[in-house]
Amino acid sequence: MLLLICICGVYTLTAQKKSFHTGYIIVQNGDTIPGLVKDRSPEPFVSLFNKIRFKEAGRSRTKKYGPNDILGYGYQGQHFVSMPFREESAFFRFRYYTDARAPYVFLQVIRQSQELIYFERLFVHDDNSYLDAFPLFYRPGDPEMVRVTQGLFGFKKKQLVRYFPNCPALKEELFRERSSNKTVPELYDFCLVHCIP
């Protein structure tokens, strides 16, 4: 019996260590604190936590932080920021707002410049616990973001043209036949060059 308890204890410690990653949090004053970060349950049945788990370097106590508590966090080359985020839908049309009254969420930063940020909104499918994401472009200071793709159906062309109204090159690029071969990072680079004054 004692052997069984020891084996279970070792397994629990190993599993717990594996689910935490070396990373950091950014607290409200802008300081970066190194430690261990955990933001989701282990596979195969993933669930994203509303509050990340964090162990400060050199301490054993775990604290929980939600998007209202910290400015962001990161681990293994992935960076997340806390942003106000509200989704509205009407007749299968979705819009995404960043006004201060919206609840804060963590968004993953994929690429960033001063003029345009490429975020991904992570989510878990209800039916199969599969982790997925959708891309968003955001001009800092704008009250709205634009969703870039519609899943397997390619770019959300009309919404992108509306989001960059003074960019005829984007409209021309999106409605060409070969635009379906473009990736989201390539479209981001195109927008930086052609759509940002």
ABEGO torsion letter per residue (X at the ends): XAAAAAAAAAAAAAAAAAABBBBBBBBAAGBBBBEBBBABBBOABBBBBABBBBBBBGBABBBBBBAAABAEBBBGGBBBBBBBBBBBBBGGBBBBBABAABBBBBBBBABBBAABBBBBBBBBBAAAGBBBBBBBBBBBGBABBBBABBEAAEBBAAAAAAABAABAAAAAAAABAAAAABBAAAAAAAAAAAABX
